[in-house]
Amino acid sequence: MPETGAVNSTIGAFSAHTRQLIRLGNLQEVKKCFAMAGVLYKNGSNVLQCAIESVFIFAVSPFLDTQQIKELLPVSLRRIRNRHLQTIS
């Protein structure tokens, strides 16, 4: 359980950083963060994948208000986000 908390905390900080970059309009860095999240999701442990799904996607979803930002999200993470949106609809 401590590993899960540490991973969630780290991904939470990464999410906050990504949201700040979105607010600042720094799309080049946002793209890098999204790409990193995609790589972490693809290659990470189950704990890391769960953190990306439940912490990162949840945190950045409200900031994906423009098509330009939405398209920066890797396809694999867009699918996860869409699946989350379907479950709450």
Secondary structure, DSSP 8 states (H G I E B T S, - for coil): -HHHHHHHHHHHHHHHHHHHHHHHT-HHHHHHHHHHHHHHHHHS-HHHHHHIIIIIHHHHGGG--SHHHHTTS-HHHHHHHHHHHHHH-
